Amino acid sequence: MAIENREPTREINDYKNLTHFVAQNHARVESTKPKHKAGNLLEKFLSSQWVLWLFHYVKSRFGPRHKFQSYKTTVDKGIYQLHSSHGSSIIRLALLADWGTDTRESKQIGLAVAHHKPDYSIHLGDTYYVGAPFEIKNNFTPRDSFWHYGSVGSFALPGNHEMYSNGGPYFDILLPFMGLRHPQKIIQGASYFCLENEYWRIIGLDTGYRSVGIPFLEIFFSNADLRSEVVDWLINDVKIKNDNRGLIFLTHHQYVSAFDKEYSSTSAQLQKLIGKNRKVLWLWGHEHRFAMYGRYCSTNGVNAYGRCIGHGGMPASIVKDGKKIKERNLVLYDNRIRKQFGKTNVGHNGYSIMTINNENLTVDYYDEKKLIVTEQWTYNKTGQTIEGKSIVDHCKELNEQQNIMNAIL
């Protein structure tokens, strides 16, 4: 059966009003296993499924976390040369976050990505609800899922939802699917990686492993910082302190947000390695929206241009009229209403296509059907810095907070 003909196992409405409380995510897993039934969450708690919910929640939250995998015991060090499967200087990467929902929306996004024929496809984390084995397989099994594997390779970062099952399915089931496919097969050996050429380094960092803490209180005590193995890898293998190529960071959790909680600990760790003044491009998920920030630097953080692309498969958040937006040099965000569930409005899903041609870099941002924003960068080898060249709002319907050119100044 062609993948286009397979029906998703869930509806986008199954994810409405989902929070980051782990217990609720485990409850949703059990409540959506049977054919979708009417009724609210409380009614589902009171059904026979509550026993399964309690069992899996206690097992995952009080059982041992999966052993953290690092490159200390692998032959390769997780650093790979960027290249095209066709020998071209043009390299195309598809970036998606919060995509793993197995809904019609994630199917639509997955099939749209395939039309770009990317060399690499990268997931920035969150397989819903809890990254359970069957959820990993439904979303990522080759030939049976809607995930498009890049012709050269695919990589996946963990989000907090993969850790709701203590990370076992992510490390044991998902990572063996990931890695390089061309010119030789190399399995992704750890939850972080570096893709590089002469001008750019795309570094995927694991903020998910440490993002889930005290049972029942996870949402209030989440650091989302880097483990010491990742910091050591950045210093000793990536040698990030002494390398001046253009830096692009990929994480699941946001460094800055005008709408939600901020996770500044990873940025503080990076500042100790690259300093406060070096400009970087940083893409993340976690928040279910598309948003772009101008240059932002917290007191202890790095100098970053942030892009939130957490609208891959979850119901995209809509900012209600009158809601206060924090001053974080927010440049634009997508607040268009796509659909309504009862009284809840949800926005558009989407993804990003990053194209590298030697020192030039273009990022195109798409919704389900069309291109909405394009930004262009270049790496100045003489000045050893990244420079913004242009940014274009193709949609003309996005909420722009200020002059859109501020995103690259």
N, C-alpha and C positions, 0 to 999 in steps of 0.2 A: 504494500500500500504506500502510495506517495505521501510524503510528510504533509503536503498541502491538504490532504484529505483526512488527516487524523483530527479528531475533535479534542479540544482541551478538556482536562478533568475538572476544572473549576470555573466559576464565574467571578468577574471582577467584584460583584456585590458581596462575595464571600469575604472580601478584605476590607469592607467598609467599617470605619471606626476602630480599626485595629490599633492597639497601642504597643509599647515596648515592654509591657509586663509579660514575663515569660509564661506564667500560668495561663494567661489568656491565649497565648499562641498555641500552647499544648492543647487547650480545650478546643480551639478551632481545628486543629489537626484531626481530632477524633470526631468532631461534629460534621466534618466535610468528607469523611471517608465513605459513608453511605451516599446514595443518591441524594442530592440536595433537598432538604425538607424545609417547610415553613416553620417559623417559630423563632423566638429570640434566644440569646445565649443562655439565659437562665433556664429556659425550658430544656435546652440541650444538656446543661449541667445535671438536671434532675432525671435524665433518661439513663438507661443502662450504660451509656458511654462514659459516665462519670468515673467508673471504675478504671477504665482504660486510661482516661485522662490523668487520674491520680497516680496510676502506676508509672506511666511514662514521665510525668513531671518529676516525681520523686526520684526515679532512676537517673534522669538526666541532671537534675539540679543537685543531688546529693552524692551522685556517683563520681568517679575520678574523671577529670578532664583529660582528653586525649593528649598524649605526649607531644610536646612541641617539636616539630621537625625543622632542622636547620641544615645548612650546606656544609657543616663541619664534618659530616660523615659521608658526603657524596663526592663523586669524581669531579663533576662540574661545580661551579660556584654560583650558579644562577645568573650569570652574566652572558648575554647572547648578542651577537652582532645582528643588527637589523638588515634585512634584505628582502627582495621581492622574489616570489617563486618564478617570475618570468625574466629575471635578470635585469630588470629596469631599475633606474635610479629613483623612481617614484615608488614609495612604500605606503600602503594604506592600512590603517588600523581602525577597527570598530570598537567603540567603548560603550558599555552598557552598565547600569547600576540598578539594583533593586528590581531586577528583571524576572527572577525565578518564581513566577506565580502559576504557570501553566494555565493561563486564561486565553481567551480570544485576543485580548490586547497584547499579551506577550508573544503569541503566535504571529500576530500582525507585524510586530516590531522585528521578530526573528526573521521572518520572510523578507521584510524590507531591507534588513542588513545584508542578506544573501545577495540581493541585486547589486550591491556595491563590490562584490567579490574581493573582500579585504584579505590582505596577507596575514593579518593577525586579528583575532577577536578576543577582547578582554572583558571579564565580568568583575565589577568593583564590589561585589558582595551582596548578600542577602538572598537566600533561597528559602521560600516560605512554605510552612509557617516556622518550622524549627530546624530546617535542614535535615529532616529525617531521611533514611535511606531511600524510601520510595519517592520522596520529593526530589532528591538529587537525581535519581534515575529518570523521573518524568521530565525534568527540565534539561538534562544534559546528556543522556545516553545517545551516542552517535547513531544516526539514521532513524532514531525513534523519537527524537525530541525536536523542539523548534530552535534550539541553539545552533547558530551557524559557526562551524569550525573554520578558522582562517586557513588559507592554503599553505601557509608556512607554519602557523601554530596558534594555539589558544592558551590563555592564562586566566586564573581565577583567584581573586582575593577573598578572604573570609570577612563577612560582616558579623554583626551581633547575632543574627538569626541562625547562622550556622553553628554558633556556640551555644544556642539554646538546647542542642543535643550533645553538648560537650565536645563538639568538633570532630567526633569519630567519623561520621559519614563524609564530611568535607575532606579530611585527610586520607581516608581509606578508599572512598569511592570516587569522589570528584577529581582529586589531583591526578590519579592514574589516567583519566581521560585527557588531562591538560598537558601542555608542554609543546615541544617542537615536532612537526610532522615532516618537514622538509629542510635541508636535504637528508637529514637523518632523524630518527625518532628519539627524542629525549623527554622523559616524563618530568613534569614539574615536580621538583623534589621538596619544595618548601612553600610557605605561604607568602613569599615575597620574591622579587626578581628584578632584573635590570635589562632593558633592551637599549642598544646604543649604536650610533654610527660616529662618524668623525666630528659631527657638530652637536648632536643631541643625546641625552640620556633620559629614557623613560623608566622611572623607578617605581615599582609597585610595592607598597608597604602594608604590613599587616597591623591594622588597628583593631581588628575584631577579637583576637585571641584573649586579650585582657579586658574586653569591654563588658563582660558579664561577671558580676561579683557576688554579693551576698544574696542568697535565695530570698525571694519575695521583695527584696529592696533593690534589685538590679538597676531599676530606672533612676534611682537617686544616687547610686554609687557606681559610676561608670567612668573609668579613666581613659580608655581607648588609647593607651600609649604603646610604645614599641618595647618589646622584650630586649634584654641585653644582647641576645644573639644577633638581632637585627642591627642594633647599633654597632656591634663589633664588625659585622659584615660590611656595613657602610664605610667603616674606617679602614679595615684591613684588606678587604677584597675589592670593593667598589672604589676605594681610595678617594672618597668624595671631597675630602679636605683639599687635596692638591690637584683636582681636575676641574677645569673651568669651562667645560662644555655646557650647553644650555640644559637646564634641568626642568623636567616635567614630573611631578609627583602624582601618583594615583593612590588613593586610599578609600576606605569605605566611609569613615567619619569626617565630618566637616571641621575645618580649621576656624571658619568664620561663618556667622549666620545672622541675617537681619530678622529672622523669623523664629528661630528655635535655639536650643541649647548649643553651646560651642564646646569643642574639645580641643583645648589649646596645648595639651601635654606633648603631643607628637611634634608640634611646631617648636616648642621649647627645646626638645631634644635635638631637632634639626639645626636650630640656631647655634648650638654649641659646636656643630660640625661645619657649617658653612657661613656663619656670621649673620648679622642682621641686615646687611645692605644688599646682598646678592639677590637679584630678581629671579623668581621662579614662577612657572605656571603650575597650578594645582587643581586637579579635578577629583571630585568625590561624589558619593551618593548619600545614603541614610535618610536625608530629607526627601520626601517624595514630591519633587518639583524641579523645574529648570530655572536657574538663576545665575547671573553673572555679576562679579564684583570687580571694581577697580582695585588699584593697588592698595593693599591692606597689610599692616604690620602691627601686631600686638606688642606690648611692652617686652615680653620675653620670646617673641616669635620671629618668624622669617618674613621676608618681604615678598608677598605672594599676590598673584592674580587668581582668585578663586572662581571655579565654575562648579555649580551643583547640577549633576545630571542623574539624580535619583528618581527619575520618572519613567524607568524602563518598563515596569509591568504592574506596579501598584497604583491604586487610585491616586492621581496627582492632586496635591493640596491646592485649594483655592483660598486666597486671602479675602476675608470678609471686609466689606466696607467699614471703615472706621477703626479697623484693627491697627494698633501702633506697630510700625516697622522701625527696628533699631537702626541707628546711624552706623553703618558699616561700609560706606562707599558702595552701596548697592547700585548697579548701573541699570540692569533690566531684569525682569522676571516674567514668566509666562503665567498670566492669570486668566486666560481664556477658559470659559466653561465648555466642556465637551459633552457632559452627560449629567443627568440628575437622578439620584436614588432617593425617592421620597423628598425630604427637604435638604438633602446633602448634595452639593454640587462637586463634581470632580473635573479635573483639567485633562490636558492632553498628555499622552505618553510619548516617549521619544528616545533618541540615542544620538551619538556623536561619531563622526568619521574624521579621523586625523590623518592628514596626508603629509608625508615628509619627502621633500626633494632636495637632497643635500642640505644646505644651510637654511632653506625655506620650509616653513611649516604652516599649514592651513588646517583649521578646525571648522567643520561644517556641523551645525546642530539641526536635527530634523525632528518633526513630530511624526505622527503615523503616516502622513501622506506627502509632506512637502518640506523643503528646506526653509528654515526660519531665520537662522543667523549664521554669518560667516565671519571668522576672524583670521587675520594673517600675521605671522611673526617671522622674524629672521634672526639668525645667530650671527652677531658681529664678532668674527674671529679675532680681529685686531683689538677691539675693546673688550673681548671675552665677556659679552653680555647679550641677553636676548632683547630684541627691540620690536615693539608692536608697529605694524605697517598700516593696517586698516581693519575696520569692523563694520559690518553691514547688517542692518535689520531688514530682512526680506519680507517679514510678515506684516510689519506696520501696525500690528494690533497688540504688541507686547507692551507691558507697563514699563516705561522708561523713567527712571528717577532723576536723570540729569543728562547732560550731553553724552551721547553714547561713546564718543571718542575717549572719554575718561577711562574706559576699560583697558586702553592700551598705552596710556601716557605714563 
